[in-house]
């Protein structure tokens, strides 16, 4: 299976909103509401910020939101802050009792 | 507080073997599926393997299938990954990960990771 497709990089200014896309196929993203998003800072372990397309774990800011349309899931970060600068990864249940990840997106806050 | 502490990494020659361990605390270990995810230096996340909570069902990425065995000892709250026939492209930080729910495919809690380097 190929990795889910994410843009390599996105950028935005403080206070703005940005959206990161995550495109899969009808066998993974399109077939299951089991998309997750992870935030990773350099040298740190990833952190779950969205699960099951749009659910937020306890303690995650409401500025992070998720959605899905067809084979593409999206992560939106509103009110961008300097501390949001990180790598973001999507994942999906792949339908074969495995998980597939996106290639990751580097978010730069200008 | 959920804690996952990996150990057992290090430098191994191509073709060698290694067993990673993950000591879990802060939750009822045998209620949750557990996973291994790896990240090669400067690269993205890659799924490795999953083991179910009590039945012990196991699943593997194609890249490690036949060369790796995931297991757990619920009496010791410990997860394992036995890797053999290691190749240079197995070089990565390996993370032990707890599911969001008992059988979830969302990866809720991550260990700090352990580095496995495969090189001669």
HADDOCK unambig.tbl for C-alpha pairs under 7 A between the chains (distance, minus, plus):
assign (segid A and resid 36 and name CA) (segid B and resid 106 and name CA) 6.16 0.50 0.50
assign (segid A and resid 45 and name CA) (segid B and resid 110 and name CA) 6.34 0.50 0.50
assign (segid A and resid 45 and name CA) (segid B and resid 111 and name CA) 6.88 0.50 0.50
assign (segid A and resid 45 and name CA) (segid B and resid 112 and name CA) 5.66 0.50 0.50
assign (segid A and resid 46 and name CA) (segid B and resid 110 and name CA) 6.84 0.50 0.50
assign (segid A and resid 48 and name CA) (segid B and resid 107 and name CA) 6.61 0.50 0.50
assign (segid A and resid 48 and name CA) (segid B and resid 108 and name CA) 5.55 0.50 0.50
assign (segid A and resid 51 and name CA) (segid B and resid 106 and name CA) 6.05 0.50 0.50
assign (segid A and resid 93 and name CA) (segid B and resid 105 and name CA) 6.24 0.50 0.50
assign (segid A and resid 97 and name CA) (segid B and resid 59 and name CA) 6.32 0.50 0.50
assign (segid A and resid 98 and name CA) (segid B and resid 59 and name CA) 6.69 0.50 0.50
assign (segid A and resid 98 and name CA) (segid B and resid 60 and name CA) 6.93 0.50 0.50
assign (segid A and resid 98 and name CA) (segid B and resid 61 and name CA) 6.82 0.50 0.50
assign (segid A and resid 99 and name CA) (segid B and resid 47 and name CA) 6.01 0.50 0.50
assign (segid A and resid 100 and name CA) (segid B and resid 47 and name CA) 6.55 0.50 0.50
assign (segid A and resid 101 and name CA) (segid B and resid 45 and name CA) 6.51 0.50 0.50
assign (segid A and resid 101 and name CA) (segid B and resid 46 and name CA) 6.47 0.50 0.50
assign (segid A and resid 103 and name CA) (segid B and resid 44 and name CA) 5.56 0.50 0.50
assign (segid A and resid 104 and name CA) (segid B and resid 44 and name CA) 6.08 0.50 0.50
